[in-house]
Amino acid sequence: MPIERFTWTAHARLRLGQRQLDRQEVEQAVREGHDAREVNDGRAQWLVRGTTADGTPFEVIYDHPHGGDVDTARIVSVWRLL
């Protein structure tokens, strides 16, 4: 079942702006990479990688399902890989 909705922590929203990443690109990376996700050792359950339109790689950590809702993921943090 595909992820339909996203919630963002305040930390993730802050990092999104600081790192000049696009919310839609991050959410798309989670949707597309969810089946190949990796277990995250830190503050969120899963990790996926994506690429911005200009070719910059980034990583996202997120929880899924969120609040028992299999249609929703909670984005915890995001950063560029340089």
mmCIF file of the N, C-alpha and C atoms, coordinates in Angstrom:
data_MODEL
# 
_entry.id   MODEL 
# 
loop_
_atom_site.group_PDB 
_atom_site.id 
_atom_site.type_symbol 
_atom_site.label_atom_id 
_atom_site.label_alt_id 
_atom_site.label_comp_id 
_atom_site.label_asym_id 
_atom_site.label_entity_id 
_atom_site.label_seq_id 
_atom_site.pdbx_PDB_ins_code 
_atom_site.Cartn_x 
_atom_site.Cartn_y 
_atom_site.Cartn_z 
_atom_site.occupancy 
_atom_site.B_iso_or_equiv 
_atom_site.pdbx_formal_charge 
_atom_site.auth_seq_id 
_atom_site.auth_comp_id 
_atom_site.auth_asym_id 
_atom_site.auth_atom_id 
_atom_site.pdbx_PDB_model_num 
ATOM 1   N N  . MET A 1 1  ? 0.845  -1.183 0.000  1.00 0.00 ? 1  MET A N  1 
ATOM 2   C CA . MET A 1 1  ? 0.000  0.000  0.000  1.00 0.00 ? 1  MET A CA 1 
ATOM 3   C C  . MET A 1 1  ? 0.888  1.242  0.000  1.00 0.00 ? 1  MET A C  1 
ATOM 4   N N  . PRO A 1 2  ? 0.656  2.172  -0.882 1.00 0.00 ? 2  PRO A N  1 
ATOM 5   C CA . PRO A 1 2  ? 1.501  3.370  -0.960 1.00 0.00 ? 2  PRO A CA 1 
ATOM 6   C C  . PRO A 1 2  ? 1.236  4.351  0.183  1.00 0.00 ? 2  PRO A C  1 
ATOM 7   N N  . ILE A 1 3  ? 2.258  5.119  0.499  1.00 0.00 ? 3  ILE A N  1 
ATOM 8   C CA . ILE A 1 3  ? 2.120  6.170  1.508  1.00 0.00 ? 3  ILE A CA 1 
ATOM 9   C C  . ILE A 1 3  ? 1.394  7.345  0.865  1.00 0.00 ? 3  ILE A C  1 
ATOM 10  N N  . GLU A 1 4  ? 0.310  7.760  1.474  1.00 0.00 ? 4  GLU A N  1 
ATOM 11  C CA . GLU A 1 4  ? -0.533 8.827  0.929  1.00 0.00 ? 4  GLU A CA 1 
ATOM 12  C C  . GLU A 1 4  ? -0.336 10.168 1.627  1.00 0.00 ? 4  GLU A C  1 
ATOM 13  N N  . ARG A 1 5  ? -0.026 10.120 2.935  1.00 0.00 ? 5  ARG A N  1 
ATOM 14  C CA . ARG A 1 5  ? 0.049  11.355 3.717  1.00 0.00 ? 5  ARG A CA 1 
ATOM 15  C C  . ARG A 1 5  ? 1.376  11.415 4.480  1.00 0.00 ? 5  ARG A C  1 
ATOM 16  N N  . PHE A 1 6  ? 1.789  12.652 4.754  1.00 0.00 ? 6  PHE A N  1 
ATOM 17  C CA . PHE A 1 6  ? 3.010  12.883 5.512  1.00 0.00 ? 6  PHE A CA 1 
ATOM 18  C C  . PHE A 1 6  ? 2.743  13.889 6.611  1.00 0.00 ? 6  PHE A C  1 
ATOM 19  N N  . THR A 1 7  ? 3.340  13.645 7.762  1.00 0.00 ? 7  THR A N  1 
ATOM 20  C CA . THR A 1 7  ? 3.419  14.655 8.802  1.00 0.00 ? 7  THR A CA 1 
ATOM 21  C C  . THR A 1 7  ? 4.902  14.941 8.982  1.00 0.00 ? 7  THR A C  1 
ATOM 22  N N  . TRP A 1 8  ? 5.203  16.161 9.357  1.00 0.00 ? 8  TRP A N  1 
ATOM 23  C CA . TRP A 1 8  ? 6.587  16.589 9.512  1.00 0.00 ? 8  TRP A CA 1 
ATOM 24  C C  . TRP A 1 8  ? 6.802  17.071 10.941 1.00 0.00 ? 8  TRP A C  1 
ATOM 25  N N  . THR A 1 9  ? 7.879  16.614 11.573 1.00 0.00 ? 9  THR A N  1 
ATOM 26  C CA . THR A 1 9  ? 8.230  17.154 12.882 1.00 0.00 ? 9  THR A CA 1 
ATOM 27  C C  . THR A 1 9  ? 8.730  18.589 12.699 1.00 0.00 ? 9  THR A C  1 
ATOM 28  N N  . ALA A 1 10 ? 8.720  19.353 13.773 1.00 0.00 ? 10 ALA A N  1 
ATOM 29  C CA . ALA A 1 10 ? 9.259  20.717 13.716 1.00 0.00 ? 10 ALA A CA 1 
ATOM 30  C C  . ALA A 1 10 ? 10.737 20.674 13.331 1.00 0.00 ? 10 ALA A C  1 
ATOM 31  N N  . HIS A 1 11 ? 11.456 19.696 13.838 1.00 0.00 ? 11 HIS A N  1 
ATOM 32  C CA . HIS A 1 11 ? 12.869 19.542 13.498 1.00 0.00 ? 11 HIS A CA 1 
ATOM 33  C C  . HIS A 1 11 ? 13.046 19.318 11.993 1.00 0.00 ? 11 HIS A C  1 
ATOM 34  N N  . ALA A 1 12 ? 12.241 18.437 11.419 1.00 0.00 ? 12 ALA A N  1 
ATOM 35  C CA . ALA A 1 12 ? 12.348 18.141 9.983  1.00 0.00 ? 12 ALA A CA 1 
ATOM 36  C C  . ALA A 1 12 ? 12.031 19.373 9.140  1.00 0.00 ? 12 ALA A C  1 
ATOM 37  N N  . ARG A 1 13 ? 11.020 20.140 9.534  1.00 0.00 ? 13 ARG A N  1 
ATOM 38  C CA . ARG A 1 13 ? 10.677 21.365 8.791  1.00 0.00 ? 13 ARG A CA 1 
ATOM 39  C C  . ARG A 1 13 ? 11.820 22.368 8.857  1.00 0.00 ? 13 ARG A C  1 
ATOM 40  N N  . LEU A 1 14 ? 12.438 22.492 10.027 1.00 0.00 ? 14 LEU A N  1 
ATOM 41  C CA . LEU A 1 14 ? 13.577 23.383 10.188 1.00 0.00 ? 14 LEU A CA 1 
ATOM 42  C C  . LEU A 1 14 ? 14.739 22.947 9.293  1.00 0.00 ? 14 LEU A C  1 
ATOM 43  N N  . ARG A 1 15 ? 15.072 21.682 9.324  1.00 0.00 ? 15 ARG A N  1 
ATOM 44  C CA . ARG A 1 15 ? 16.184 21.164 8.513  1.00 0.00 ? 15 ARG A CA 1 
ATOM 45  C C  . ARG A 1 15 ? 15.903 21.286 7.020  1.00 0.00 ? 15 ARG A C  1 
ATOM 46  N N  . LEU A 1 16 ? 14.673 21.100 6.622  1.00 0.00 ? 16 LEU A N  1 
ATOM 47  C CA . LEU A 1 16 ? 14.300 21.240 5.219  1.00 0.00 ? 16 LEU A CA 1 
ATOM 48  C C  . LEU A 1 16 ? 14.682 22.630 4.707  1.00 0.00 ? 16 LEU A C  1 
ATOM 49  N N  . GLY A 1 17 ? 14.330 23.655 5.470  1.00 0.00 ? 17 GLY A N  1 
ATOM 50  C CA . GLY A 1 17 ? 14.662 25.023 5.079  1.00 0.00 ? 17 GLY A CA 1 
ATOM 51  C C  . GLY A 1 17 ? 16.146 25.315 5.158  1.00 0.00 ? 17 GLY A C  1 
ATOM 52  N N  . GLN A 1 18 ? 16.777 24.876 6.232  1.00 0.00 ? 18 GLN A N  1 
ATOM 53  C CA . GLN A 1 18 ? 18.210 25.123 6.403  1.00 0.00 ? 18 GLN A CA 1 
ATOM 54  C C  . GLN A 1 18 ? 19.037 24.478 5.299  1.00 0.00 ? 18 GLN A C  1 
ATOM 55  N N  . ARG A 1 19 ? 18.597 23.337 4.844  1.00 0.00 ? 19 ARG A N  1 
ATOM 56  C CA . ARG A 1 19 ? 19.368 22.569 3.864  1.00 0.00 ? 19 ARG A CA 1 
ATOM 57  C C  . ARG A 1 19 ? 18.863 22.771 2.445  1.00 0.00 ? 19 ARG A C  1 
ATOM 58  N N  . GLN A 1 20 ? 17.940 23.703 2.303  1.00 0.00 ? 20 GLN A N  1 
ATOM 59  C CA . GLN A 1 20 ? 17.401 24.096 0.998  1.00 0.00 ? 20 GLN A CA 1 
ATOM 60  C C  . GLN A 1 20 ? 16.957 22.884 0.173  1.00 0.00 ? 20 GLN A C  1 
ATOM 61  N N  . LEU A 1 21 ? 16.135 22.070 0.815  1.00 0.00 ? 21 LEU A N  1 
ATOM 62  C CA . LEU A 1 21 ? 15.552 20.915 0.144  1.00 0.00 ? 21 LEU A CA 1 
ATOM 63  C C  . LEU A 1 21 ? 14.079 21.180 -0.105 1.00 0.00 ? 21 LEU A C  1 
ATOM 64  N N  . ASP A 1 22 ? 13.535 20.482 -1.062 1.00 0.00 ? 22 ASP A N  1 
ATOM 65  C CA . ASP A 1 22 ? 12.149 20.670 -1.465 1.00 0.00 ? 22 ASP A CA 1 
ATOM 66  C C  . ASP A 1 22 ? 11.265 19.598 -0.831 1.00 0.00 ? 22 ASP A C  1 
ATOM 67  N N  . ARG A 1 23 ? 10.201 20.025 -0.198 1.00 0.00 ? 23 ARG A N  1 
ATOM 68  C CA . ARG A 1 23 ? 9.304  19.110 0.495  1.00 0.00 ? 23 ARG A CA 1 
ATOM 69  C C  . ARG A 1 23 ? 8.758  18.017 -0.430 1.00 0.00 ? 23 ARG A C  1 
ATOM 70  N N  . GLN A 1 24 ? 8.351  18.380 -1.622 1.00 0.00 ? 24 GLN A N  1 
ATOM 71  C CA . GLN A 1 24 ? 7.787  17.398 -2.556 1.00 0.00 ? 24 GLN A CA 1 
ATOM 72  C C  . GLN A 1 24 ? 8.834  16.368 -2.990 1.00 0.00 ? 24 GLN A C  1 
ATOM 73  N N  . GLU A 1 25 ? 10.079 16.815 -3.177 1.00 0.00 ? 25 GLU A N  1 
ATOM 74  C CA . GLU A 1 25 ? 11.141 15.870 -3.554 1.00 0.00 ? 25 GLU A CA 1 
ATOM 75  C C  . GLU A 1 25 ? 11.420 14.886 -2.421 1.00 0.00 ? 25 GLU A C  1 
ATOM 76  N N  . VAL A 1 26 ? 11.387 15.375 -1.191 1.00 0.00 ? 26 VAL A N  1 
ATOM 77  C CA . VAL A 1 26 ? 11.615 14.504 -0.037 1.00 0.00 ? 26 VAL A CA 1 
ATOM 78  C C  . VAL A 1 26 ? 10.477 13.484 0.088  1.00 0.00 ? 26 VAL A C  1 
ATOM 79  N N  . GLU A 1 27 ? 9.248  13.948 -0.013 1.00 0.00 ? 27 GLU A N  1 
ATOM 80  C CA . GLU A 1 27 ? 8.109  13.034 0.091  1.00 0.00 ? 27 GLU A CA 1 
ATOM 81  C C  . GLU A 1 27 ? 8.116  12.012 -1.049 1.00 0.00 ? 27 GLU A C  1 
ATOM 82  N N  . GLN A 1 28 ? 8.486  12.435 -2.237 1.00 0.00 ? 28 GLN A N  1 
ATOM 83  C CA . GLN A 1 28 ? 8.558  11.509 -3.371 1.00 0.00 ? 28 GLN A CA 1 
ATOM 84  C C  . GLN A 1 28 ? 9.638  10.453 -3.136 1.00 0.00 ? 28 GLN A C  1 
ATOM 85  N N  . ALA A 1 29 ? 10.763 10.862 -2.570 1.00 0.00 ? 29 ALA A N  1 
ATOM 86  C CA . ALA A 1 29 ? 11.833 9.900  -2.268 1.00 0.00 ? 29 ALA A CA 1 
ATOM 87  C C  . ALA A 1 29 ? 11.342 8.835  -1.292 1.00 0.00 ? 29 ALA A C  1 
ATOM 88  N N  . VAL A 1 30 ? 10.559 9.251  -0.297 1.00 0.00 ? 30 VAL A N  1 
ATOM 89  C CA . VAL A 1 30 ? 10.017 8.279  0.659  1.00 0.00 ? 30 VAL A CA 1 
ATOM 90  C C  . VAL A 1 30 ? 9.047  7.334  -0.047 1.00 0.00 ? 30 VAL A C  1 
ATOM 91  N N  . ARG A 1 31 ? 8.169  7.883  -0.863 1.00 0.00 ? 31 ARG A N  1 
ATOM 92  C CA . ARG A 1 31 ? 7.215  7.030  -1.592 1.00 0.00 ? 31 ARG A CA 1 
ATOM 93  C C  . ARG A 1 31 ? 7.942  6.020  -2.486 1.00 0.00 ? 31 ARG A C  1 
ATOM 94  N N  . GLU A 1 32 ? 8.909  6.519  -3.245 1.00 0.00 ? 32 GLU A N  1 
ATOM 95  C CA . GLU A 1 32 ? 9.606  5.655  -4.202 1.00 0.00 ? 32 GLU A CA 1 
ATOM 96  C C  . GLU A 1 32 ? 10.584 4.704  -3.543 1.00 0.00 ? 32 GLU A C  1 
ATOM 97  N N  . GLY A 1 33 ? 11.182 5.116  -2.427 1.00 0.00 ? 33 GLY A N  1 
ATOM 98  C CA . GLY A 1 33 ? 12.198 4.297  -1.793 1.00 0.00 ? 33 GLY A CA 1 
ATOM 99  C C  . GLY A 1 33 ? 11.711 3.434  -0.654 1.00 0.00 ? 33 GLY A C  1 
ATOM 100 N N  . HIS A 1 34 ? 10.448 3.551  -0.304 1.00 0.00 ? 34 HIS A N  1 
ATOM 101 C CA . HIS A 1 34 ? 9.935  2.848  0.875  1.00 0.00 ? 34 HIS A CA 1 
ATOM 102 C C  . HIS A 1 34 ? 10.123 1.332  0.785  1.00 0.00 ? 34 HIS A C  1 
ATOM 103 N N  . ASP A 1 35 ? 9.928  0.752  -0.369 1.00 0.00 ? 35 ASP A N  1 
ATOM 104 C CA . ASP A 1 35 ? 10.075 -0.704 -0.488 1.00 0.00 ? 35 ASP A CA 1 
ATOM 105 C C  . ASP A 1 35 ? 11.523 -1.159 -0.329 1.00 0.00 ? 35 ASP A C  1 
ATOM 106 N N  . ALA A 1 36 ? 12.485 -0.253 -0.556 1.00 0.00 ? 36 ALA A N  1 
ATOM 107 C CA . ALA A 1 36 ? 13.909 -0.574 -0.418 1.00 0.00 ? 36 ALA A CA 1 
ATOM 108 C C  . ALA A 1 36 ? 14.531 0.139  0.783  1.00 0.00 ? 36 ALA A C  1 
ATOM 109 N N  . ARG A 1 37 ? 13.719 0.593  1.723  1.00 0.00 ? 37 ARG A N  1 
ATOM 110 C CA . ARG A 1 37 ? 14.192 1.355  2.875  1.00 0.00 ? 37 ARG A CA 1 
ATOM 111 C C  . ARG A 1 37 ? 15.168 0.539  3.717  1.00 0.00 ? 37 ARG A C  1 
ATOM 112 N N  . GLU A 1 38 ? 15.960 1.269  4.491  1.00 0.00 ? 38 GLU A N  1 
ATOM 113 C CA . GLU A 1 38 ? 16.896 0.649  5.427  1.00 0.00 ? 38 GLU A CA 1 
ATOM 114 C C  . GLU A 1 38 ? 16.427 0.942  6.845  1.00 0.00 ? 38 GLU A C  1 
ATOM 115 N N  . VAL A 1 39 ? 16.740 0.049  7.756  1.00 0.00 ? 39 VAL A N  1 
ATOM 116 C CA . VAL A 1 39 ? 16.457 0.293  9.162  1.00 0.00 ? 39 VAL A CA 1 
ATOM 117 C C  . VAL A 1 39 ? 17.402 1.396  9.624  1.00 0.00 ? 39 VAL A C  1 
ATOM 118 N N  . ASN A 1 40 ? 16.874 2.366  10.334 1.00 0.00 ? 40 ASN A N  1 
ATOM 119 C CA . ASN A 1 40 ? 17.669 3.464  10.864 1.00 0.00 ? 40 ASN A CA 1 
ATOM 120 C C  . ASN A 1 40 ? 18.022 3.169  12.318 1.00 0.00 ? 40 ASN A C  1 
ATOM 121 N N  . ASP A 1 41 ? 19.255 3.449  12.692 1.00 0.00 ? 41 ASP A N  1 
ATOM 122 C CA . ASP A 1 41 ? 19.709 3.183  14.061 1.00 0.00 ? 41 ASP A CA 1 
ATOM 123 C C  . ASP A 1 41 ? 19.400 4.314  15.029 1.00 0.00 ? 41 ASP A C  1 
ATOM 124 N N  . GLY A 1 42 ? 18.893 5.414  14.535 1.00 0.00 ? 42 GLY A N  1 
ATOM 125 C CA . GLY A 1 42 ? 18.722 6.589  15.381 1.00 0.00 ? 42 GLY A CA 1 
ATOM 126 C C  . GLY A 1 42 ? 17.293 6.833  15.806 1.00 0.00 ? 42 GLY A C  1 
ATOM 127 N N  . ARG A 1 43 ? 16.862 8.098  15.673 1.00 0.00 ? 43 ARG A N  1 
ATOM 128 C CA . ARG A 1 43 ? 15.607 8.561  16.254 1.00 0.00 ? 43 ARG A CA 1 
ATOM 129 C C  . ARG A 1 43 ? 14.368 8.240  15.428 1.00 0.00 ? 43 ARG A C  1 
ATOM 130 N N  . ALA A 1 44 ? 14.537 7.633  14.286 1.00 0.00 ? 44 ALA A N  1 
ATOM 131 C CA . ALA A 1 44 ? 13.389 7.254  13.463 1.00 0.00 ? 44 ALA A CA 1 
ATOM 132 C C  . ALA A 1 44 ? 13.579 5.814  13.001 1.00 0.00 ? 44 ALA A C  1 
ATOM 133 N N  . GLN A 1 45 ? 12.522 5.239  12.528 1.00 0.00 ? 45 GLN A N  1 
ATOM 134 C CA . GLN A 1 45 ? 12.501 3.820  12.177 1.00 0.00 ? 45 GLN A CA 1 
ATOM 135 C C  . GLN A 1 45 ? 13.214 3.500  10.865 1.00 0.00 ? 45 GLN A C  1 
ATOM 136 N N  . TRP A 1 46 ? 13.046 4.353  9.841  1.00 0.00 ? 46 TRP A N  1 
ATOM 137 C CA . TRP A 1 46 ? 13.506 4.032  8.488  1.00 0.00 ? 46 TRP A CA 1 
ATOM 138 C C  . TRP A 1 46 ? 14.363 5.131  7.889  1.00 0.00 ? 46 TRP A C  1 
ATOM 139 N N  . LEU A 1 47 ? 15.186 4.756  6.893  1.00 0.00 ? 47 LEU A N  1 
ATOM 140 C CA . LEU A 1 47 ? 16.031 5.685  6.159  1.00 0.00 ? 47 LEU A CA 1 
ATOM 141 C C  . LEU A 1 47 ? 15.910 5.380  4.670  1.00 0.00 ? 47 LEU A C  1 
ATOM 142 N N  . VAL A 1 48 ? 15.760 6.416  3.864  1.00 0.00 ? 48 VAL A N  1 
ATOM 143 C CA . VAL A 1 48 ? 15.816 6.287  2.405  1.00 0.00 ? 48 VAL A CA 1 
ATOM 144 C C  . VAL A 1 48 ? 16.672 7.421  1.845  1.00 0.00 ? 48 VAL A C  1 
ATOM 145 N N  . ARG A 1 49 ? 17.157 7.203  0.632  1.00 0.00 ? 49 ARG A N  1 
ATOM 146 C CA . ARG A 1 49 ? 17.942 8.216  -0.072 1.00 0.00 ? 49 ARG A CA 1 
ATOM 147 C C  . ARG A 1 49 ? 17.162 8.699  -1.287 1.00 0.00 ? 49 ARG A C  1 
ATOM 148 N N  . GLY A 1 50 ? 17.395 9.952  -1.623 1.00 0.00 ? 50 GLY A N  1 
ATOM 149 C CA . GLY A 1 50 ? 16.779 10.534 -2.812 1.00 0.00 ? 50 GLY A CA 1 
ATOM 150 C C  . GLY A 1 50 ? 17.765 11.471 -3.485 1.00 0.00 ? 50 GLY A C  1 
ATOM 151 N N  . THR A 1 51 ? 17.314 12.084 -4.564 1.00 0.00 ? 51 THR A N  1 
ATOM 152 C CA . THR A 1 51 ? 18.132 13.019 -5.318 1.00 0.00 ? 51 THR A CA 1 
ATOM 153 C C  . THR A 1 51 ? 17.262 14.209 -5.705 1.00 0.00 ? 51 THR A C  1 
ATOM 154 N N  . THR A 1 52 ? 17.801 15.413 -5.521 1.00 0.00 ? 52 THR A N  1 
ATOM 155 C CA . THR A 1 52 ? 17.065 16.613 -5.918 1.00 0.00 ? 52 THR A CA 1 
ATOM 156 C C  . THR A 1 52 ? 17.055 16.734 -7.438 1.00 0.00 ? 52 THR A C  1 
ATOM 157 N N  . ALA A 1 53 ? 16.263 17.664 -7.937 1.00 0.00 ? 53 ALA A N  1 
ATOM 158 C CA . ALA A 1 53 ? 16.191 17.888 -9.385 1.00 0.00 ? 53 ALA A CA 1 
ATOM 159 C C  . ALA A 1 53 ? 17.544 18.282 -9.963 1.00 0.00 ? 53 ALA A C  1 
ATOM 160 N N  . ASP A 1 54 ? 18.397 18.938 -9.152 1.00 0.00 ? 54 ASP A N  1 
ATOM 161 C CA . ASP A 1 54 ? 19.721 19.329 -9.653 1.00 0.00 ? 54 ASP A CA 1 
ATOM 162 C C  . ASP A 1 54 ? 20.785 18.260 -9.412 1.00 0.00 ? 54 ASP A C  1 
ATOM 163 N N  . GLY A 1 55 ? 20.359 17.079 -8.934 1.00 0.00 ? 55 GLY A N  1 
ATOM 164 C CA . GLY A 1 55 ? 21.284 15.952 -8.783 1.00 0.00 ? 55 GLY A CA 1 
ATOM 165 C C  . GLY A 1 55 ? 21.947 15.814 -7.425 1.00 0.00 ? 55 GLY A C  1 
ATOM 166 N N  . THR A 1 56 ? 21.549 16.614 -6.449 1.00 0.00 ? 56 THR A N  1 
ATOM 167 C CA . THR A 1 56 ? 22.132 16.538 -5.112 1.00 0.00 ? 56 THR A CA 1 
ATOM 168 C C  . THR A 1 56 ? 21.492 15.391 -4.327 1.00 0.00 ? 56 THR A C  1 
ATOM 169 N N  . PRO A 1 57 ? 22.288 14.462 -3.837 1.00 0.00 ? 57 PRO A N  1 
ATOM 170 C CA . PRO A 1 57 ? 21.723 13.363 -3.048 1.00 0.00 ? 57 PRO A CA 1 
ATOM 171 C C  . PRO A 1 57 ? 21.369 13.825 -1.629 1.00 0.00 ? 57 PRO A C  1 
ATOM 172 N N  . PHE A 1 58 ? 20.350 13.201 -1.058 1.00 0.00 ? 58 PHE A N  1 
ATOM 173 C CA . PHE A 1 58 ? 19.947 13.497 0.316  1.00 0.00 ? 58 PHE A CA 1 
ATOM 174 C C  . PHE A 1 58 ? 19.432 12.225 0.966  1.00 0.00 ? 58 PHE A C  1 
ATOM 175 N N  . GLU A 1 59 ? 19.324 12.272 2.298  1.00 0.00 ? 59 GLU A N  1 
ATOM 176 C CA . GLU A 1 59 ? 18.750 11.175 3.070  1.00 0.00 ? 59 GLU A CA 1 
ATOM 177 C C  . GLU A 1 59 ? 17.603 11.695 3.910  1.00 0.00 ? 59 GLU A C  1 
ATOM 178 N N  . VAL A 1 60 ? 16.657 10.807 4.159  1.00 0.00 ? 60 VAL A N  1 
ATOM 179 C CA . VAL A 1 60 ? 15.477 11.114 4.961  1.00 0.00 ? 60 VAL A CA 1 
ATOM 180 C C  . VAL A 1 60 ? 15.320 10.012 5.997  1.00 0.00 ? 60 VAL A C  1 
ATOM 181 N N  . ILE A 1 61 ? 15.057 10.415 7.249  1.00 0.00 ? 61 ILE A N  1 
ATOM 182 C CA . ILE A 1 61 ? 14.655 9.416  8.229  1.00 0.00 ? 61 ILE A CA 1 
ATOM 183 C C  . ILE A 1 61 ? 13.199 9.678  8.586  1.00 0.00 ? 61 ILE A C  1 
ATOM 184 N N  . TYR A 1 62 ? 12.463 8.591  8.748  1.00 0.00 ? 62 TYR A N  1 
ATOM 185 C CA . TYR A 1 62 ? 11.023 8.705  8.960  1.00 0.00 ? 62 TYR A CA 1 
ATOM 186 C C  . TYR A 1 62 ? 10.483 7.488  9.693  1.00 0.00 ? 62 TYR A C  1 
ATOM 187 N N  . ASP A 1 63 ? 9.283  7.649  10.210 1.00 0.00 ? 63 ASP A N  1 
ATOM 188 C CA . ASP A 1 63 ? 8.560  6.559  10.854 1.00 0.00 ? 63 ASP A CA 1 
ATOM 189 C C  . ASP A 1 63 ? 7.363  6.190  9.980  1.00 0.00 ? 63 ASP A C  1 
ATOM 190 N N  . HIS A 1 64 ? 7.131  4.899  9.878  1.00 0.00 ? 64 HIS A N  1 
ATOM 191 C CA . HIS A 1 64 ? 5.972  4.398  9.134  1.00 0.00 ? 64 HIS A CA 1 
ATOM 192 C C  . HIS A 1 64 ? 5.634  3.021  9.663  1.00 0.00 ? 64 HIS A C  1 
ATOM 193 N N  . PRO A 1 65 ? 4.390  2.754  9.946  1.00 0.00 ? 65 PRO A N  1 
ATOM 194 C CA . PRO A 1 65 ? 3.257  3.669  9.890  1.00 0.00 ? 65 PRO A CA 1 
ATOM 195 C C  . PRO A 1 65 ? 3.327  4.673  11.034 1.00 0.00 ? 65 PRO A C  1 
ATOM 196 N N  . HIS A 1 66 ? 2.613  5.759  10.872 1.00 0.00 ? 66 HIS A N  1 
ATOM 197 C CA . HIS A 1 66 ? 2.579  6.789  11.910 1.00 0.00 ? 66 HIS A CA 1 
ATOM 198 C C  . HIS A 1 66 ? 1.219  6.761  12.598 1.00 0.00 ? 66 HIS A C  1 
ATOM 199 N N  . GLY A 1 67 ? 1.242  6.615  13.903 1.00 0.00 ? 67 GLY A N  1 
ATOM 200 C CA . GLY A 1 67 ? 0.008  6.585  14.681 1.00 0.00 ? 67 GLY A CA 1 
ATOM 201 C C  . GLY A 1 67 ? -0.912 5.445  14.301 1.00 0.00 ? 67 GLY A C  1 
ATOM 202 N N  . GLY A 1 68 ? -0.332 4.334  13.841 1.00 0.00 ? 68 GLY A N  1 
ATOM 203 C CA . GLY A 1 68 ? -1.126 3.183  13.433 1.00 0.00 ? 68 GLY A CA 1 
ATOM 204 C C  . GLY A 1 68 ? -1.758 3.313  12.064 1.00 0.00 ? 68 GLY A C  1 
ATOM 205 N N  . ASP A 1 69 ? -1.502 4.415  11.362 1.00 0.00 ? 69 ASP A N  1 
ATOM 206 C CA . ASP A 1 69 ? -2.085 4.656  10.040 1.00 0.00 ? 69 ASP A CA 1 
ATOM 207 C C  . ASP A 1 69 ? -1.082 4.254  8.960  1.00 0.00 ? 69 ASP A C  1 
ATOM 208 N N  . VAL A 1 70 ? -1.348 3.162  8.255  1.00 0.00 ? 70 VAL A N  1 
ATOM 209 C CA . VAL A 1 70 ? -0.418 2.668  7.234  1.00 0.00 ? 70 VAL A CA 1 
ATOM 210 C C  . VAL A 1 70 ? -0.312 3.585  6.023  1.00 0.00 ? 70 VAL A C  1 
ATOM 211 N N  . ASP A 1 71 ? -1.205 4.542  5.897  1.00 0.00 ? 71 ASP A N  1 
ATOM 212 C CA . ASP A 1 71 ? -1.156 5.498  4.786  1.00 0.00 ? 71 ASP A CA 1 
ATOM 213 C C  . ASP A 1 71 ? -0.304 6.726  5.106  1.00 0.00 ? 71 ASP A C  1 
ATOM 214 N N  . THR A 1 72 ? 0.178  6.848  6.361  1.00 0.00 ? 72 THR A N  1 
ATOM 215 C CA . THR A 1 72 ? 0.879  8.058  6.797  1.00 0.00 ? 72 THR A CA 1 
ATOM 216 C C  . THR A 1 72 ? 2.290  7.748  7.282  1.00 0.00 ? 72 THR A C  1 
ATOM 217 N N  . ALA A 1 73 ? 3.235  8.593  6.855  1.00 0.00 ? 73 ALA A N  1 
ATOM 218 C CA . ALA A 1 73 ? 4.612  8.547  7.342  1.00 0.00 ? 73 ALA A CA 1 
ATOM 219 C C  . ALA A 1 73 ? 4.909  9.861  8.051  1.00 0.00 ? 73 ALA A C  1 
ATOM 220 N N  . ARG A 1 74 ? 5.757  9.794  9.063  1.00 0.00 ? 74 ARG A N  1 
ATOM 221 C CA . ARG A 1 74 ? 6.182  10.987 9.794  1.00 0.00 ? 74 ARG A CA 1 
ATOM 222 C C  . ARG A 1 74 ? 7.652  11.240 9.488  1.00 0.00 ? 74 ARG A C  1 
ATOM 223 N N  . ILE A 1 75 ? 7.949  12.367 8.828  1.00 0.00 ? 75 ILE A N  1 
ATOM 224 C CA . ILE A 1 75 ? 9.318  12.733 8.499  1.00 0.00 ? 75 ILE A CA 1 
ATOM 225 C C  . ILE A 1 75 ? 9.964  13.313 9.757  1.00 0.00 ? 75 ILE A C  1 
ATOM 226 N N  . VAL A 1 76 ? 11.112 12.756 10.144 1.00 0.00 ? 76 VAL A N  1 
ATOM 227 C CA . VAL A 1 76 ? 11.788 13.162 11.367 1.00 0.00 ? 76 VAL A CA 1 
ATOM 228 C C  . VAL A 1 76 ? 12.964 14.092 11.071 1.00 0.00 ? 76 VAL A C  1 
ATOM 229 N N  . SER A 1 77 ? 13.735 13.818 10.000 1.00 0.00 ? 77 SER A N  1 
ATOM 230 C CA . SER A 1 77 ? 14.835 14.689 9.617  1.00 0.00 ? 77 SER A CA 1 
ATOM 231 C C  . SER A 1 77 ? 15.241 14.408 8.174  1.00 0.00 ? 77 SER A C  1 
ATOM 232 N N  . VAL A 1 78 ? 15.980 15.370 7.616  1.00 0.00 ? 78 VAL A N  1 
ATOM 233 C CA . VAL A 1 78 ? 16.451 15.262 6.242  1.00 0.00 ? 78 VAL A CA 1 
ATOM 234 C C  . VAL A 1 78 ? 17.746 16.053 6.112  1.00 0.00 ? 78 VAL A C  1 
ATOM 235 N N  . TRP A 1 79 ? 18.669 15.566 5.301  1.00 0.00 ? 79 TRP A N  1 
ATOM 236 C CA . TRP A 1 79 ? 19.928 16.278 5.081  1.00 0.00 ? 79 TRP A CA 1 
ATOM 237 C C  . TRP A 1 79 ? 20.512 15.932 3.727  1.00 0.00 ? 79 TRP A C  1 
ATOM 238 N N  . ARG A 1 80 ? 21.329 16.852 3.224  1.00 0.00 ? 80 ARG A N  1 
ATOM 239 C CA . ARG A 1 80 ? 22.044 16.656 1.961  1.00 0.00 ? 80 ARG A CA 1 
ATOM 240 C C  . ARG A 1 80 ? 23.255 15.779 2.193  1.00 0.00 ? 80 ARG A C  1 
ATOM 241 N N  . LEU A 1 81 ? 23.600 14.979 1.191  1.00 0.00 ? 81 LEU A N  1 
ATOM 242 C CA . LEU A 1 81 ? 24.822 14.182 1.215  1.00 0.00 ? 81 LEU A CA 1 
ATOM 243 C C  . LEU A 1 81 ? 25.814 14.854 0.265  1.00 0.00 ? 81 LEU A C  1 
ATOM 244 N N  . LEU A 1 82 ? 26.889 15.354 0.801  1.00 0.00 ? 82 LEU A N  1 
ATOM 245 C CA . LEU A 1 82 ? 27.869 16.063 -0.037 1.00 0.00 ? 82 LEU A CA 1 
ATOM 246 C C  . LEU A 1 82 ? 29.211 15.389 0.022  1.00 0.00 ? 82 LEU A C  1 
# 
